[in-house]
Amino acid sequence: MTEPRLRPDQSAWLLVCTILSLAPHAGHLPLSLIGACSLLLGWRGLLAHQGRPLPHRFLLLALAASLVALVAVEFQRLFGKEPGIALLAGLLSIKLLETRDIRDARTVILLSFFMQMGLFLYQQNMGVAALALAGSVATVAALLSLEGRADTPRARTLAAARLVLQGLPLMAVLFILFPRIQGPLWGLPADAYTHRTGLSDSMAPGDVARVSESGAIAFRARFEGDPPPPAERYWRGPVLSDFDGRTWRQGRRSVAEAPAYRSQGPAYTYTLTLEPHNQRWLLALDFPATAPGLRYSSDFQLLAQAPVHARQRLDLVSHPGTPVGLDEREAVLSQALELPSGSNPRTRALGARLRAEARANSDIPALAIAHFRASGLAYTLDPLPFGRDDVDSFLFDTRQGFCEHFAAAFVVTLRAAGVPARVVTGYQGGEINAVDGSFVVRQSDAHAWAEVWLAGKGWQRIDPTAASAPRRIDGGLAGALPDMNRLPLLVRNDLPWLRTLRDNLEAIDNRWNQWVLGYNPARQQALLSALGLAQADWTTLIALMAAAGTLVAGLLAAWALRQRSPADAIDRDWARFCQRLAAIGLPRETWEGPLDYAGRIGHQRPDLGSTVVAIATDYAALRYGMASTDPLARRRLHQSIKNFRPR
Amino acid sequence: MGLPALRATLHRWLFRVSGPEPAPIQLGQRRIFVLPTRFGLALALTLLVMLLASINYTLSLGFALTFLIGSVAWISIHHAFRNVVGLSITPGKAEAVFCGNPARFGVVLSNPALRPRQGLLLAPSTSTARLLPNIKPFDIAACGSTVQDIHLPTRHRGWLPLPRLTLETRHPLGLIRAWSLFQPDVRCLVYPAPEADGPPLPVGRDTDSGLGGRGRGQDDFAGLRHHQPADSPRHVAWKAVARGGPWRTKEFDGAGTRDVHLDWNRMPTGMGIEARLARLTRWVMEADRAGIDFGLSLPGADIPPGRGNAHRNACLTHLALFGLRDD
């Protein structure tokens, strides 16, 4: 049996559904593919509009082959997330060109679901959610059009929206109660997590500056009590000790279940919500106390058990006054003194001079800072290009640099002077969102500072950037840089309205992240214990879900079986009519039929007479006459009784 | 128990249909069955894949989308169910047909509810019948009713009962098929197919043989016979009726009027039963068309001559049911 051809309205809905699922991908698909897909979809739209036949199968095969070739050229491969989604997008567009009957149309609809899932791999913000909701309505409308008669787009959209609305409560129940399992279940393609900005585990000149150009949020924190003062807001990231003359890398270290220090001094308690950065390190204020499920490296970094691919919430306590590294291992200290031979000779000479000037090792850092301050180093996001030896160029020639240049120059100087030192990267600063009180740290707060080891004191934090641009520490990047225009728009503080708008949007976004996107096994447990189900394992969850599903199904069945006959509806309307008359002191006597009643009221209240008689006549005709099957007459009666308001 | 018998038992138990039911048939909730269509299963598979992807990539919105589409599909079960439940079915008329022509049964479906019913299909329950191209989906307005014709091929003369019917819907999304089985108590009489070609109507040959019926006329009173609706009122034995007796028609002899008696026994020997019935059927139709009075003699039945639609139909009925149990 051949299925009937698609009607024009069915084709149109299918096209809408496909476009809604494809269009959001324009942000990351290559331009050539966007062009190809638009052409194919436009062609399909034109054919549908003119009612012309679809292209021949051979032409479509050729198109599909050339599309695969295009993807292969653009991505240099066919497997993986990005080429996979590109292929799916292209093939969906071609499939639409050979969609002749209802079965093809249904295939297109199923494919468009996968397209929407693909979008979530890239982003899951509220805009995308709204778009997906619109896509779902369009899909339901397309399914409705495949099944029913042609209808106006407006009526179809309304019908589809009503169905989706009816589905929402059950969806919420499933979303909350479905047992959450922390993925992944199987190996992911190598490029599954890309497009994430942030620090890396090495630092070359210009790296931190590049990260700073993004206004994206790195993490949020919510402090119990006051947040630390700006000078204490150092969020520790990768610690870099291995220097090859240009690039800094992580040094020798070990990882343990517990920190190598004993926490002491005042504490900050906070909840950190970390945006995924695909790295193992976490960002904590110095120095986090022991917490379950976390790892501690010997260079005082806080690590996760696995790379952070999803937004993660951590409850942390930090004690900034904790002394660390008092008995540091010799191997670590010797690496913290290594300098590649022959590099940066002028800085080495400076180090040697400082060492000669100093009476004790502990004086050297202060001398170096004093020297930095005296050399008039300028803090800029966009330094002049350096010569062969970066640190020498920065300290003695260009004298312009960003925090990583300051930190690197300082560490090299101290190492040359014989003081163990290393670079620490992370974030410095952050600000309070005035709307929801959360503490927001952005990529533009990325920072690099130095750590110096002094006998008897252990590792000490020294921020050489502060020597040149103290406002960087107190006022963030925007406070330190003279030129606003190079900053990400959202970090600039010369536009107060923009700041308010941003705060509001980000507060909503935070809620969204916390409760929708960050709804993970831990969140689920927390929510359920707040509801009084402290020890809910997955069997409990499934039982709950089944109970909720049954409840919903029961309600739906009751609704489905509720029989309302037209006579009931008419009587309800009539009862309302009688109530309204009774309210003005004209109740119906029990023996009075509708026409007698109306006649009496016509005598008592001539002003109401004609209306009352008309309604009573209609009622009698509908209730006792043959007209009861006429829905139009019923609606007319309903309307006239609804509008009947006697005084 | 053989397989067909087992199947029949299973059907009876599962679908609660055991035979023709008296009208009106109400489709209550226990008579409605709901299962996913093939597309529904495909969607379920798709949703499963989406769910696994959501778990694997920790896509919260993936969960949300999967659950939303799943919930809408779940809701559509109830819409499909609601679309069929509460309908009431009454059989309409089924006009007798000649074997070989399709029999047409009218089935009246009425919707007592305030909501319209959409996308319904009505067809005999046999699996092939539902795919016939002339089965078109239909709607029933709120508080409305519709008459749907069921066309069935006829292969044998006799009574053709309306087989079990399936009323189904895939409304609203095509994911779920809700259906109900019922068998309205109505049957259609199938006359034997008239012989295509053969000897002409044996008019006038009777008088020679003397074996045929009496010639009918208006002249001399010849006796009384059972009244038939087509008889002229002038010939009704009114006196007998006035006394409270049965209706009788006075018969008169009249030579020279054309009439014919169709007799089973005067067919050529060696002719089969069905062939004889086919020839008699053709003769009945020809005599009726020519306006000739005709009688019919069959083994076990003797219909006195007469004319008119009722007389013709009575003869055809006898021919249709000849040798069959009249049930």
Interface residues (C-beta under 8 A of the other chain):
Chain A: M1 I102 R106 L110 F113 F114 Q116 M117 F120 L121 Q124 V128 A129 A132 L133 S136 T139 V140 L143 L144 L146 E147 G148 R149 A159 L163 V164 Q166 G167 L168 P169 L170 M171 L174 F175 F178 I181 Q182 G183 P184 L185 W186 L188 A192 H309 A310 V516 L517 G518 Y519 N520 V552 A553 L556 A557 W559 A560 L561 Q563 R564 S565 P566 A569 S628 T629 P631
Chain B: Q29 F39 A42 L43 T46 V49 M50 L52 A53 S54 I55 N56 Y57 T58 L59 S60 L61 G62 F63 A64 L65 F67 L68 I69 G70 S71 V72 W74 I75 S76 H78 H79 F81 R82 V85 G86 P112 A113 L114 Q118 G119 L131 P133 D139 A141 A142 C143 G144 R170 H171 P172 L173 G174 L175
